[in-house]
Amino acid sequence: MPEPFEPRIVAFFCNWCTYLAADLAGTSRLKYAPNARVVRVMCSGRIDPQFVLEAFARGADGVLIGGCHPGDCHYQEGNYKCLRRFRLLKRLAAEMGIEDQRLRLEWISASEGDRVRAVMNDMVERVRALGPLSHREEAVPA
């Protein structure tokens, strides 16, 4: 009997907000799916589109980007830069045949540990329903 599909998700989290919210979720013992590998970046605006494409190329089934709420960025406009790149990435991913629900952007502040749990669980369930990314067999081993 084959094992049930467990999606691999790469999460790029802003150091000042979303990463701290994930830490708060952990210290508050809020349980969420362990399918994501979190990559801390100083600002969501520093996420190069190549990071996201590389994550998919190396076998990620989904990518989650988390940043400060608009207007609350520690680097003033980094999250607006992230939003512009995210819109570009959505179009590019669609052209590459990657389903819309595999790439997600969320604004999560440092005090929203419960929101990290909800978003992570929701992302895992959505990607699980989609199944593995079609090119996984061709992916470069991590």
N, C-alpha and C positions, 0 to 999 in steps of 0.2 A: 504494500500500500504506500503510495507516494506521500511524502510529508506535505502538510498544508503550506501554502505560499506565505512567506513572511517578507514583506517589502523592506528594502533598504532605503533609508531616507537620509539625505545630507541636509543639515540645518545650519545656515549661516546666521549667527546671532550677533547683534550689536553689543559691544562690551558694556555700554552704559545703561541699557534698558532691558532688552530681551534676554541677554545672558544672565543678568542679575535676577530677572523674573524666573528663569529656569533654576537658578541657584535657590531662590526662595521656595519654589515648588519642592525642591529636594529637601531643604531643611524643614519644610512644613510637612514632610512625608506625604505629599500628594502623589499618588501613583499614576503613571502614564506609561504608554507602550514604550518598550526599550529599543524600538527599531531605528531610532535616529542617532546619528553621530553628529555632535554639535561642533561647529568650527566657530571660534570666537574671532570677530573682526572688530577693529576699533570703532567703525561706523558702517552702517548699511550702505552708505554712499561709496565706500571703498571696495565693495564687491564688484570685481571685474566680471563682465559677462562670460569671459573665458572660464572662470571658476565654476560657474553653473554648467556650462557645456562639458567641461572636463569631468564633473561629477557624474553626469549622465553617461559619458563615454566610458567611465570606469565601472559602471554597473549599478549606479543609483537608480532606484525605481521612482524616486520623487525628490524634489528639492524644495525646502522651506526657507524663506528669508524672513528674518524678524528684525524690526528696527523700532526706534523711538516714534512716538506719535508725531504727526506733522506739527511743526511749530515748537517741538520740545527737543530737537536735535542738539546735542552738545557741541556739534560743529556747525551750527546755524542752519545750513541748508542741505546737509548730507542725505537726509531721508527723501528730499525732493529729487535729488540726483538719482537715488536708488529707484524711486518710482518711475522716472523717465527710462532708466535702463531696464526695469522690469517689464514695462510695456513693450519695449523693443524685443526683449527675450521671449515674451509670450508669442509675438508674431513669428520670430525665428523658430521657436520650438514647434509651432503649428506647421510651419513649412517643412520641418524635419520629420513630421509624423508623430510628434510627442503630444499625447493628450493634454488638454488644458488643465486638468485637475492634478497633474504631476508637478506643476510649478506653482508655488503659492507665496504671496507676500502678506505679512501680518504686522500690524503696529501693536506692540505690546510693551507697556511701561514696566519699570522695575518692581512695582507693587502688585503686578497682576500674575502671580504664580498660578492661580487657578485657571487663568486664560491660557497659559502655556500648556497646562495639562489638557484642557479642552481642545486646543488647536492641534496638539500632537496626536491625541487619540483620534480626532476627526481625520487628520491627514493620513494616518496609518490605515484607517478603515476605508477611506476613499481609494487609496492606492491599492490596497488589498483587493477591493472589488474590481479594479481595472486589470489586475494580474501583473505579471512581470513585464518590464519594458521589452519590447520585441527584439531588440538587438543584444540582449544579455549574453547569449551564447558567444557573441563576437567580442564581448568587452575584454578590456585589458585587465588581468588579475590585479587586485589591490594589494 
